[in-house]
Amino acid sequence: MEVTNNKTQCFICNKKQPTYTCEGCSQRFCLMDLTKHRQILNYELDQITNDYNHFKQEINEQQLNTHDLSLLDEINQWEIDSIEKIKQKAEDCREIVVKSSRTYIGKKFNDLREQIKQIHKENDFNEINLEYLRNQLMKVTQDFYNSSNVSIQQDSKPFINEISVISLKKPKLKKWNQNAITVAGGIGYGEQLNQLRGPQGIFIDKNKNIFIADGENHRIVEWKHGAKQGQIIAGGNGRGNRTDQLNYPTDVIINQQTHSIIIADFGNRRVIQWFNQNQQILIDNIDCYGLTMDKHGFLYVSDYKKNEVRRWKMGEYNSEGVVVAGGNGIGDQLNQFSYATFLFVDEGQTIYVSDWGNHRVMKWRKGAKEGRIVAGGNGKGENLNQLSNLGGIVIDGLGQIYVADSANDRVVRWCEGEEEEGEIIVGGTEKGNQSNQLNGFCSLSFDDGGNLYVGYTRNARIIHSTSFTTGTFASITTDESSRLSSTNQGHLDINRSRKLASTIKTDSTFTCTNFYQLLHPMNFQHYYLL
């Protein structure tokens, strides 16, 4: 509101005096009436706020409609019936065990009793007869206590009907826009600060700074958001095993609590921490490949050769850790891996593992003895139900699984429990340097704004995003306060985005040379290629 230079008539009291213009209603008010006017506006704002809160409460109270409650009742009834079947089966088996044991022992006991009676009756026995009776009694006694005549056999055919929940309202998912811009590297294959040489895992912090395990340069590089070149924050002193050197690092994460850098120093078989140029070996004698950390500060490390994932509590790295996935040798069973590489951990400490040699993604719930295939697992191939030498994996806020299907030059999204095949969201065409082509990438990561970063291998072409594709893609959502703002680069950004899950590390055996940025369809967010 602005004051007029001359005395004018107040809209309320009609007196001529210094007045102020309200930009909302364009009326002029004296100072006293302006104050009252503001009070009225504040009251109306409070009314709107109260109406909003009331509506929000109604939504919270009615989140489960009648149909949802009916489905929950069905699930509850299935649980009751299944438990009852298990209890009845267990009771039947217990009865069989008791009867079988009593029948067998009873028969033996009766036979022995008759033999003793017969010897007493005939009164004609010697040491041989007594030894025989003694042995028979001992055998019956052993059988009674050991019950070796009874065993339990498990039937592989389930007698309980499994149920699953299928969503009948599936959003129409469209491909992400293929236009891209480089956000790191892209100046060819080299060791200069504006170049990369075989980058592996990446980590994106809350400021969209990119931390890169620059494998063949044996260093960790940080690219500030919008920077033209990176800066070395770990390694960079040549290949070696000194604590200030790295040897083909494959992954990097930032410990958000200590602000330190944790590195999978693959060639040196160690996990090392850098903090203010000070180094500390956290774990050694481990063929570490992928790293991730959960919200509680537990560190997860994949062992490439032992085919297992171990977890360490922060500050207790002197221990051997706890095996939380795999650890049963190399293989294709549900409790095995064939070269476990990159990891993702969700809010519930469920581990997703890139099972490179089995061409599948495995999901291990906390405390599980075996995993579940949630992507691939149908052999190596290019069909939509197959993967080929997958690299990084990342999970969005809806639990949808994004896989760097490296040998097929595509990013594939899988919806657990809904489809038995994935959907190509980027790539899948011939190898090349066009904006809709990929060429042997390895890395995937989300930043806190829901932007997807992809590690690009051999294609050094710089592609700039200028358009977006509308659709109903709902895998990455934003809150109601999100707004669009154009940038001078011709792409769109989303401000105040809802924070998603932790970023994922990535890769396999490829060489990346740049990072690209593509636009997200519905939410107008960006998709980055490395």
Secondary structure as GFF3:
##gff-version 3
##sequence-region A 1 530
A	DSSP	beta_strand	2	3	.	.	.	ID=ss1
A	DSSP	beta_strand	8	9	.	.	.	ID=ss2
A	DSSP	beta_strand	16	17	.	.	.	ID=ss3
A	DSSP	beta_strand	20	21	.	.	.	ID=ss4
A	DSSP	beta_strand	28	29	.	.	.	ID=ss5
A	DSSP	alpha_helix	31	61	.	.	.	ID=ss6
A	DSSP	alpha_helix	66	122	.	.	.	ID=ss7
A	DSSP	alpha_helix	127	146	.	.	.	ID=ss8
A	DSSP	beta_strand	180	185	.	.	.	ID=ss9
A	DSSP	beta_strand	199	204	.	.	.	ID=ss10
A	DSSP	beta_strand	210	214	.	.	.	ID=ss11
A	DSSP	three_ten_helix	215	217	.	.	.	ID=ss12
A	DSSP	beta_strand	219	223	.	.	.	ID=ss13
A	DSSP	beta_strand	231	235	.	.	.	ID=ss14
A	DSSP	beta_strand	249	255	.	.	.	ID=ss15
A	DSSP	beta_strand	260	265	.	.	.	ID=ss16
A	DSSP	three_ten_helix	266	268	.	.	.	ID=ss17
A	DSSP	beta_strand	270	275	.	.	.	ID=ss18
A	DSSP	beta_strand	278	284	.	.	.	ID=ss19
A	DSSP	beta_strand	288	293	.	.	.	ID=ss20
A	DSSP	beta_strand	299	303	.	.	.	ID=ss21
A	DSSP	beta_strand	308	312	.	.	.	ID=ss22
A	DSSP	beta_strand	322	326	.	.	.	ID=ss23
A	DSSP	beta_strand	340	345	.	.	.	ID=ss24
A	DSSP	beta_strand	351	355	.	.	.	ID=ss25
A	DSSP	beta_strand	360	364	.	.	.	ID=ss26
A	DSSP	beta_strand	372	376	.	.	.	ID=ss27
A	DSSP	beta_strand	393	395	.	.	.	ID=ss28
A	DSSP	beta_strand	401	405	.	.	.	ID=ss29
A	DSSP	three_ten_helix	406	408	.	.	.	ID=ss30
A	DSSP	beta_strand	410	414	.	.	.	ID=ss31
A	DSSP	beta_strand	423	427	.	.	.	ID=ss32
A	DSSP	beta_strand	444	446	.	.	.	ID=ss33
A	DSSP	beta_strand	452	456	.	.	.	ID=ss34
A	DSSP	beta_strand	483	486	.	.	.	ID=ss35
A	DSSP	beta_strand	492	495	.	.	.	ID=ss36
A	DSSP	beta_strand	514	519	.	.	.	ID=ss37
A	DSSP	beta_strand	526	529	.	.	.	ID=ss38
###
